[in-house]
């Protein structure tokens, strides 16, 4: 079943059928002033933190998932009929109500047609501002005059701290106060606390204004607007068509503003709502005076779109698969940028409880943003490097607004995770290759707790952290967790996955050392890798696949004799990615994974699922079978299988794995996946569950970054290197080729790959501006702005 389509020219996903399986969401604003909005105008807003700065209320895990939000209600004064500018929450019959929602890059436009009235509501946060626009255009499409009332509605948090707003009601319901000053609604939490108008963090003050028509009424408390026994579908104020003008002191303050319109046939009227932070006096009046004009609103909207479209222009493709293009050109890139910005802090699922940047998540998120933002990721990368401790481990969560490098307390020893800093060996070289900033390796940055070192030495400490914590078999310890938080091996249990990460890191470190003219450092890394290789070959190969892990008590997990979780996806693919597997082992390990774990919807993290395993060790047992770590399809890991197959030249298999979890591939059967068909998710139910194919936790996951990276760097195979651009595609045999425009080191390049012989991999000839280039690496000195690269597979 199809609910919408991709409009790549406008860079929008267009929902044409509003009864989506779940509310489908989008993001507004920035990490300063952020917001979630859905195709039903649901969602919430927050300042810096979804946990301690949420000023529009959200009650999670309710039905529907997204209400209340930013609502417009319309009421016909003559018929007394009423509806909402989005299909929900009133929910008129769909044979009478038409709706289109356009989710774009940091904006959403919802159009409706009902009873001869057309509306268009646009939501966005202007660049570098601490307020949001709701613009409503109302058009009379009939041949008679129409008298309408328009009501706004949102719920303000009593306190911006979520736990206080939703839980501590004996306190938070008695501190809010509504005021009306020169037609602007003011909402004050803790009204007697001083506020100087400068620092908005935790100020608990908001304002709201309606312009474009005289303010006809105000309703400022929830129970008066909705009715004590009412609801969002039929609010009492809207049913009766009038506001009381009551200004609340306590209870629940809402933004209920009324405007009355008289529309001639064919006439359009425009209302603009501005909602922002601070008081009416400190921010509201000035903002309304400066930004309420429709011309200014349109100009801010144009600036916003231009700013978000600019990074997308850095990489555009044209391939035989339109669904692939939808993702690479717009939605995977946009998804990666949003995830890079918000980490796992705010969505319809994440309620901000982390209140910061998860260390290993954020380092991986940098990988997907680098090609789009280029030098723009440097500050974030430095932030995460300063979250590394002098012992080489990391603080689990970095709070940018509180982080004090050199003065942070390390976590207790038993809370260290073994994989945190190993992701630097993916992210840091990617940044240097994209920008050419080799000097970055020599930049001195502080550790989180004490001391400082060059980035190069930060990388060595990351390796030493794991090499100094090895088990009885010479493999790195899993500590409190490796990537998989659901396996508890004991602090000294050994992680095969981390062993492969360390192996990759040692190889990367050696290459960097050689580049920097440090042969002794390279020799150290190669020697350590040789020792690790010997340990891997001695204990990790089980004949047809690589084992999962070795417990502190000596139990070997993931062998042919292990009835549950027998084959673990991560170790098979990382054995290949790291280069630890021999040629024969790589072939057999990936075959075993395909036979045991591959499904039409993606590869299960392991198989068979856990049922009887000790939950103190295999915490995946706590999940139902076929979801998340218990033999579910963990979307984050899917790209690793794509990369492993691409490294081996298996373009058809790599692409089949990619299509299995690619959201756009489900656009015509969206009822299966249920969540948004334009963004990635965290997990999908596998064949071991009755919900097979249904996906959960959309938007914010490591999937966004890795899928962006695997598509562009490994399937399309256009990989930046310090000395130039590697052209090494691994595509399906059926593809006749593809085209790409890519900005690399300030040069816009036109790239064409031709595949006349139906090959997956292997560049037979390469030309730059008509001049042949040997091999598949285009040296930087051969590239100019506007250069045309043609590669022929053969």
C-alpha positions, 0 to 999 in steps of 0.5 A: 500500500502506498501513502505518498511519493518522493519529489526529488526536485523539491527535495520533499516526501509527499504524503497523499494519504493521511491515514499512515500506519503511524504518524510520520515525522520530520525535524525542524530547527537546530540543536539550539531550538529543535522541534519534531512535527508529523503529518498531523501537525503533532510533535513538540519543541525544545531548547537545546535538550529534549529532557531539560528544555522541552517547552511544548508538551509531549506525552510519549507512547500514547495513542495517537503517538504525536498529539497534541502538537501545533494545531489549527482548527477551523469552524464554519460559523454558519454550519457550525461544522469544524475540522483541523488543518491537518487530517488529525486530530478531528479526523474527518472522513477521507471521502470528504477530506483531502490532505497532502503533507510535504515533509522537506528539509527542516520544514513541513507543509500540510495542505487540506481541502474540506467543505469548500475551504483549502488550507496550507499550514507551513511549519519551520524554525528560521535560521539562527532564531529561537522561535518558530513559524506556523503560517496558515493560508486559508482559501475559499474555493466556493462561490459564496462568502464564508465566515470562519473562525480559526483556533490555534492550539498547543500545550506548554510545559509547566516546567521545561524539565520533562520529569517535573512537567509530567510527573511532579504535578503537585508542584508543576501545575501551580507555577504557570501563569498566562498573560496577554500583553498587547495581543501577545500571549505570555506563558511564565513558569516560576513567575517570581523568578528573575529573568534577565532576558539573556540566558534562555536555558531553563528560563521557563518562559514562552510567548505566542502571537497570532498576526494577519487578523485581529485577535478575536479571543484567547483560551489559555487553559487546557481544561477550558479549551478541550473541556474537562471530558473533551479531547483533541478531536472535539475541543469544547471551545471549537465546538461552541465557537468561542473563547472565554478570555480566561488567563490561567494561573496554574493548572495547564497553560495552552496556546489557544488563540482565535481569529475570525475571517470573512472570505469572499469567493476565491479569496485567500487570507494568511495568518502567521503564528510566531511562538518563541522563547523568553518573555513578551517584553524580552523577546516577543514584541521585538520578534513580532515587529521584525518577523511577522510580516508575510514577506519576511516569513517567505524570505526566512523560509527561502533562506532555510531551504537554501541552507539545508539544500547546500550540503546535499548538493555536495553529492548527487547521483543518477543510477538505474534505481530511482529508489536508491537515488531518492535516498542518496540524493535527499533522504539518507543524506538528510537523515544522516545530518539530522542524526549527526545533529541530534544523536539519540536525544529527541524523536517520537520515541527518544524523549531526551533522557540521555541529554547528550551525545552518546560517545560511540554513536556520535563518532559513527554519525560523523562518518555519514556527515563528513562528505556533506559537511566536510570541514564542518565536522571538525569541531564535533570530531574534536569534541569527541576526541576531548571526551577520550580519557587519558587511559584511552577509554571514553566518557559514555555520554558527552554533554556539549553544553557542560563538557569541560575537557581536562576536568571530567571525572572518569567513569567507574572502571566497571562501566568502560565499554570496549568499542567506544574509541575504536570508532575513531579509526573510521571517522578520523581518517574519513575526515582527513581523506575528505578535507586533506587536513593531514595536519589534524593528526598533529593537533594537540587536544586535551583528554577528558580528565587530564593531560593532552596529546596530538590526535595521532597519540589519541589514536594510539591510546585508543588502541592501547586501552584495548591491548592493555585489557586482554583476556586469557586467549589474547583477545580484547576484553568486552568490559561492560559492553562491546557494540552489543549491549546485550551480552555480558561476558564478564569484565574479562570476557573476550569480544571477537567483534572488538578484536576485529575492530582493534585489528582494523585500527592497528592497520589504519594507525600504521598507515597514518604513521607511515604517512607522518614519517613515523616508521617506529610507530608503524612497526609497533602497530604491525607487530601488535597486529601480527600477535592479534592475528595469531590469537584470532586464528587460534581460537576464533574460527569454528570451521564454517564461521567465526565465533561470537565471544568467549566468556570470562568463565571460558564459555565459547559463544557462537559455535556449531554446538551452540543451539541459540545465537549460533551465527553472529552477524557482526563477527562474520562481516567484521572479519572481512572488513578488518582483513582478519579472515583468510580468503577462504574464511571470508567466503565461507563466513559470509555464506554461513551468515547468508544461509542462517541469518538473511531474510527478505527484510534484512540480516538478523543479528544472530540466529537462532534466537535466544530462548533458554540462555541465561539472561544474566549473560545473554540479556537479549533473552529479555526481548521477544524473539526476532527483535533487536538483539534477539535475532532481530534485524538490527538496521545499524549492522546491515551496511557492514554486510554490504561493505564486506560483500563489496570488498569481495567484489560481490555487487549483486549480493551487496546491493541485495542486502542494501535493498532489503533495508532501504526505506524507499524500497518499501514505499509501495508496501509501506503497511509492511514497514509501518514507519516512515519510508523515507528514513532509516530505523533502528530495528525491524522484526525478523522471521522469528516474530509474528510482526515480521517486516515491521520496523521500529524507532525511526530517524535516529540510529547509526543506520543513517550514517553507515547506510550513507557511507556504504552506498556512496563509498562502497556500492558506488565506490567513490572514495576520497583518499589523501592523495586523490579520489578512488573510483572503485564501484561494486554495483549489480551486474545489470546496471549499465553504469551511473553518474555522480556529481561530487564536490571534493576539495572545493572542486565540483566533479562530474563522474560517470561509470560505464559498465558495458560488459555487465561486471560488478567490480574492476575499473578497466580504464579511467579518464580525466578530462579525456586523458587516461589515468592508470589504475583507479586512483585519480591524483588530486593534481589531475582534478580541477573544478568542473573536471569530468571523470569517466571510468569503464568497468571491464 
